[in-house]
Amino acid sequence: MTTTPPVAVPADPASYALGFWTTQTGQPHTLIEDICEITEHEFETYRTAVNTYAALTERTVYVLLQRNKHQLEATLAACTNVERMGGTFRQLDREALGVTLINELLNWLAAGKLYVENNASQIRRQYGDGSDALRRFWDAKSRASHFRGFRFAEALRDYAQHAAPPLSGMQVSKSESQPRSVEIYVLKSELLASDMQWSSGRKKLIEALPEQIAVMPLVVGAMEGYRLIEDEVLRLLLEACVAAIPTLREGIARVAHEPGQHPCALRFGDRDDGVEGVNISELTFPKPTDLDLLEAAAAGSDPLSRLKSQAPTAPSISSDMLAANRRAASLISIWIAHGEPSPELLEALDAALAADGARTLVSGLVNLSAYLSAMVGTLIGSTPQSLIGGFTMEAALPKGPPAPSF
């Protein structure tokens, strides 16, 4: 008896369309409607144009670099705040804090390498190895190397990869012009005594630095170099985006959308997970007003100044509220450092009550709780009220670190 092997049934070919998506109040899903069919070639043309726009407006790797720098900076700011609230930096768990700072420094160093390599690869892929665009990118990186912090960051990253964790210690620093602050440093002697085969340029750079090398000023200097590179990348991306605008406008015009409808290019195909149904991919076109802004920026004498949005002005707070916030933050920092109520926390609490009184301390803790509740609610798609309500319920909360108990 012979059996005939099953014949594979080819999947239906994908189809393509222009349409729009909307979200309506009370509807849990996005509503998609196709307007007219397009060819695969047209879809790919729109995809290239949309991706070109996204490359300019969604600077993911650069944002990651900035975020890692901010996390390192903010952690040191928290330690500095504890120190300034009565000289209590010694109450933190120095070993655990050191691991955290090394992790954040490594993340920032790695993000810098990722930023350079990612941009170089994308430019090479789009324009080619011998292109003027790639030459402009490497010229920008060469100019960034004029910043000592940028060169030191590259050396420190190689040291971390091939020799040892790139952090020697922490210390409290104070000068006549600045209040007490916590700094991290590396020792020049440790860098030079390692098994690293330093190039003559890097060895000369390290030898010119003091024995105790403060890291954060060099990080700040390195970011100036990265900003210089980013400016040149933005110029390249703006040129490509302006060339893609006619294609984007043509696609938007074909949809002839109404207010509240978001024009997009659609791809319909069979699901590839064995479940019957249709898989829909959509590429949303940018808003015409945003394209207007890009064209206006490109036509100006200083396009980058038009592209970079102005940061909103932070609301001012009174000196009393700032003092209360800093005192509350110092107590929570000490609790986090130990992961539970500790003698160090109780000592800091007694000192805070004696110095500021319960009214100031409670005000700061309320401000901090409201700030964190709003932030967590945004991150998990909930509300501060539901988070606070869950905290007060009798049912057991999800497992996590113990709550502080004073």
N, C-alpha and C positions, 0 to 999 in steps of 0.2 A: 504494500500500500504506500502510495506516495502522497505527500502533502505539498500544497502550493504555498510558498511563503506569502505573507500578506503584502499587498501592494500599498506603498505609502501614498496617501492622498495629499497632493500638494495643497498648501494653504492658499486661501484666496489672496490674490495680490492686494497690496495696500492701495488705498485710495486717498486722495488729497483734496482739500477744500480751503476756502477762505470763509471765515465766519466771525463770531464774537462769543464772549462768555459774559455772564452776569451773575450777580449774587443778589438775592432778594431777602428781605426781612422775613424770618420764620422758616426759610428754606435751609436745610442742613447741607445741601450740596450746591456746587457751582452748576449753573445751567449753560449748556453749550448749544449753539445753533449754527449750522453751516449754511452759507449763502450761495456759493458757486463752486463748482469743481475746478481744480487746477491740476496741472501735470506734476509729476515727480520733480522734473527740472525746475519748475516754478517754485515748488516748495523748498527745494534746496537753495535756490537763489534767495528766497525770503529768509531761510534759516541763517545763511551766511550774513545777511544784512542785520538781522536781529542780534546775532552773536557778536558782530562788530560793535554794535551799540552797547551791548552788555559788557564787553571787554573794557569800554571806557567808563561806564557808570558803576560797575560792580567790581571794585578793586579788592577782591577777597584776600589775596596774599599780602598786599600792603597793609590792609586793615589788620590781618593777623599779626604782622610785625609790630604795628602800633599797639595792638592790644597786649601782646606779650611784654612790651616795654612798660606799658601802663601797669600791668599786674606786678612787675618787679618793683616799680616805683611806688605803687600803692602799699605793698607789703612793708617796704621800708618806712613809708609814711606812718603806717600803723604802729610800728616799733618806736619811731621817733615820738609819736603822740604819747605812748606809754611812758617814755623817758621824761618828757616835758611835764607830765602830770605827777611831779614829785620825785623824779629821778628813779623810777622803778623798773627800768629796763631789765635789771637783774631778776625780776620776778617772772620773766618769760622763760619758757623751756628752750634754752639756747640750742640744744642739739637738734630738736625737731624743727626749730626755726631755720637752722642752717641748711637742713635737707630741703626745706621748702624754697629757700632762696636759691640754692644751687639748681633746683628743678626749674625755677622761673628764669634764671639766667641762661640755662641750657636751651630752654624753649625759645628765648629771644635770639640766641646765637644761631640756632637751627633755622628759625624763621628768616633770618637774614640771608643765609645760604640758599634757602628755598626761593626767596624773592628774586635773587639774582639769576639763578639757574632757570626758574620758571619763565621769567620774562625773556631771557636769551633764547630759550627753546621756542617760545611762541613767535618771536620775531623771526628767528631762523626758518621756522616752518612756513610762515606767511610770506616772507620776502626773499629767503634764500641766503646761503652762506656769504656770498660776496656782495650783498646788498648794501646800499647806503644807509638803510634803516638800522641794520645790525652794526655798522660802523658807528653811527650816532649813539647807539646804546653803549658800546664799549668805550667810546670817548667820554660819555657821561660817567661811567664807572671809574674811569681814570681820573676825572676831576673830583669825584667823591673821595678818592684815595688821598687827596690833599688834606683831608681831615684826619688828624692823628687818631681820633677815636675810631674811625672807620677801619684804618689799618690795624689798630690794636684788636678790634673785634674779630677780624679775620684770623689774626694770630692766636687769639684766645680760643676761638672755635676749633682750630687745628690742634691746639694743646689739649682741649677737652676730649677730642676724638682719639688722640693717640697717646696721651700721657696720663692725665689725672683730672679729677673734678676741678673746675676753674674758680675755686673760691678758697681763700686762705683763712679769713676770719671776719669778725664784726667788731666795731668799736664805737664808742660814743665820742663825738667830736664837738668842739665848741670853740668859737672865735669871738673876738670883740664885736664883729659886725653881724654875727648870726647866732641864734639860740642853739641850744644843744640839739644834736641830731645823730641818728644811727647811720653808720656807713658800712659798706662791705668793701673788702680789699683783697688783693692778691699780692704775694711777695715776689719781688723781682728775682731774688736769689733762687726761689723755687722754680720759676720759669726757666732760668738759665741753667740750673743744675739738673734738669730733667733729661731724658733720653732724646728729646726732640732735636732734629737736625735743622736748626734755624738757618734760614737764608741770611746772607749778610745784611740785607735791608731790614728784616725783622729783628735780628739780633741788635742792630744799631738802634732801632726804635725802642726796644725793651731796655737797653742799657742807659738810654737817655732819661728814663723815668725814675722816680724816687723808689727806694726800697719797698715802701708800703704804697702800692698803687691803688688809689681810690677808683672804684669801678664805675660808679654812676656818672661822674662827669664825662668819662670816655664814652659811655652809652649815649649820653645826650649828644656828644659830638658826632658819634657814628650816625645817629638819626638825621643829622644835618646832611651827611653824605647820601643817605638813602633818599631823602627828600629831593636832592639834586637829581638823582637817577630817575625818581618817579616823575619829576617835571618833564624830563625828556621823553619818557614813555608816554605820558599824557599827550604830549605834542604829536607823537607818532599816531596814537590811537585817535586823536581828534581829526587828523588828516584822513585816516581811513574811514572814520565815521561820517564825515562830511560827504565823502564819495558815495557812501551807502544810503544817504538820506533820500535821494530820488526814488530808489527802490522801495524804501519804507513808506514814503508818501503814496506811491502808486498802489501798494497793497492796501493801505488804510482807505484810500479813495474807493477801491473796488468793493469794500465792505459796506460803505455808506451807512455807518453806524449812527445810532441815536445816543443821546446822553445816557450814561449809565451802562452802555454796552462797550466792551473792551475788544477791539478788533484783534484777530489772531489768525495764524495759519494752522491748519489741522491735518493730522495724519491718522487714518483709521486702518487698523489691521487686526488680525486674529491675535488673541492672547497667546503667549508662549509658555503658560504655566499649566497647560492641560485642561483648563477650565473654559467651558463654552462662553463666548462673549466677545466683545470688541474692546480692543485696547486703543485709547485715544491719546495722542500726544498733541500738545498745543504750544505754539510759539506766540506770545503776546507782543504785539507791536507797541513801540513807545507812544506816548501822548504827542500829538502834533505840536502842542505848546512847548514841550521839551525839545523837540527838533528845532523849533524856532530859536530857542535859547542857544542851542549848539551852533547854529548857523550865524547867529549874531556874535557869539564869542569868537568863532573862527575868523570873522570879518574884521574884528577889532585889532588894535595894535598890541594888546597884551591878552591873548586868549585865555591863559591860565587864571588870571585874576578874575575873569568872568565866570570860569567854570567852578572855582572853589567857593563853596557856600560859606557864608559868614556864620560862625558859631553863635548860638543865641547867648545873650548875656545872662549869666547866672543871677538868680534873685539874691539880693543882699539879705543878710541876717544880722541880728543885733549881736553885740559883743557878749552879752549875757548868754544868749542861746548858743553861740559858738563855744563858749567855755563849758556849758552844760553838755553839749554834744561830744566835745573832746574828752571830758571826764568819763562819760558813759562808754565811749569807744575804748578807752584805756582799760576799763574793767572787763568788757567783753573780750578784748584781745588777750588779757591774762587768762580768762576762763578758757578760751579756745586753745591757748598754748598748752594747757594742762589737760584739757578734755573733760574736766570735772571740777567741782568745788575743791579748792586747795588752800593750804595755809597762806600761800602767796596772794590768792584772791581775797581772802578774809583780811589780810594785812592792808591790801590796797583799798578795800571797801571801808575799813575803819579810818584810813587816812583821808579818803574822799569825803566821808561824812564830817570829819573834824574840820576839813578845810573849806568845804562848800556848803555843807548842810544837806539834809534830805531833800528839800524842795528842788534844789538845783540838780541833784543827782537823779531824782525821779523824772524831772523834766527831760533830761538828756536821754534816759532809758526809753521814755515814751517816744521821743523823736526818732531814736534809732529803730525801735520796733515798728513804727509806722513806715519808715523808709524801707526797711527790709521786707515788710509784708507787701508793700506795693510792688517792689522789685520782683519778689518770688511769684506773686500773682500774675504779673505780666509774663514771666518766663514760662509758667506752666498753663497759661490760659485760664486762670481762675481769678478770683477777686480777693482783696485783703480781708473782706468780711468773712468769706468762707474759710479762709485759712485760720483766722482768729477763732471762728466758731468751732472748727475741728480741734483746735488746741484746748478748748474748754469742755469738750464732750467727755462723757464718762467712758466711752468705748476706748479700747487701747489704740494708741497712735501707731503709725508705722514705725518699725525699728529705726533707731537713729542714735546720735550721741545724746547723752543725758542732758536734761534741761538744767540750767544753773539754779542752785539753791543757796540763798543767802541766809 
